[in-house]
Amino acid sequence: MSKYVIGVDGGNSKTDYYLFDLNGTLKDHIRSGTCSHEQFPESYAKSYSVMHEQISSLLARSGLSLADIAAGAFGLAGADIPSQKAQLNAVIERLGFTRFAMDNDAFLGIKAGTSHGYGICSINGSGVSTCGISKSGKRLQVGGVGSELAGDEGGGFYLTRRVLRAIYDSFYRLGPETSMTEPVMALIGASSKETFMDRGLEGLVARSLPYTEIVTTLLAAAEQGDAVASGIVDHSARQLAYSTVGCLGHLDFDDDKPVDIVMAGSVWAKAASPIMRDRYMGFVSGLTGRECRFILLQEPPAAGAVLWALELALGAPADDGLRAKVIEAVR
């Protein structure tokens, strides 16, 4: 009888592979580099070889084989559109899994953040994505492919670009002045408005800008009443609310019951200022016209992969005791 599950949280920079037994006891854990096909020239072939190596090692260290695995769950960065998800499902089948769930890593926030394993998750970190799982198990992802195509107008990368644009506008394009100018110039090492775009472009191309500090400056300025900063925050909060409410509306949630909305990622969960998340929650509540329970994710998303795998193996969501045991082991 298969007595174990494997949960995989595969991000753009690192991947966690967890082996648990069906009682929620951690048996082994491997952390390695990314397994995302988007990070490799060899694409899906490399994703397969990377995951095969690490999962084989995970099993071998405990004297197990895939025959001992009751189920697996994979939350993978780069699983954004149907064609990518089909390719990644094929990769996991090639690994030898017959009972598994695979989707974007944003879905792990739902499994980690809700006791019943369904709801909506809004990711707002370096980038953004929105996903939902209904009680029936139906899943939907909205966005995750960029601001130009899908309204992913939040996250540290996008917000930093908006701040730089606002300052540039104030210099050269008749834009209003903003209190963000002086601190952001200091952060990027621009000594004058003539060097501002040089420093900004160099940092954007190299992805070396101090994104966290710039977003912190943005939120603080908005809290202090800066109109430019407030406009940027308001726009992003509204766009992420549109994605959340759109996702909710396309899934079969019970109309008479509150919907859990998990908020994950550094801009939601770690920002010192609550101004953006407060506006987002206000927009969502106003647009839905129904009761929502907002949950700021504190649990590690990787726990969601293990809980999802256990749900598949046991045929029902983990009870409170099992859930707490898994989260504590992964924390």
Secondary structure as UniProt FT lines:
FT   STRAND          4..10
FT   STRAND          14..21
FT   TURN            22..23
FT   STRAND          26..33
FT   HELIX           37..39
FT   TURN            41..43
FT   HELIX           44..61
FT   TURN            62..63
FT   HELIX           66..68
FT   STRAND          69..76
FT   TURN            77..78
FT   HELIX           82..95
FT   STRAND          100..104
FT   HELIX           105..107
FT   HELIX           108..113
FT   STRAND          119..124
FT   STRAND          128..133
FT   TURN            135..136
FT   STRAND          139..142
FT   HELIX           147..150
FT   HELIX           155..172
FT   TURN            179..180
FT   HELIX           181..188
FT   HELIX           193..206
FT   HELIX           211..223
FT   TURN            224..225
FT   HELIX           227..249
FT   TURN            255..256
FT   STRAND          259..264
FT   HELIX           266..269
FT   HELIX           275..288
FT   STRAND          292..296
FT   HELIX           301..314
FT   HELIX           320..330
//
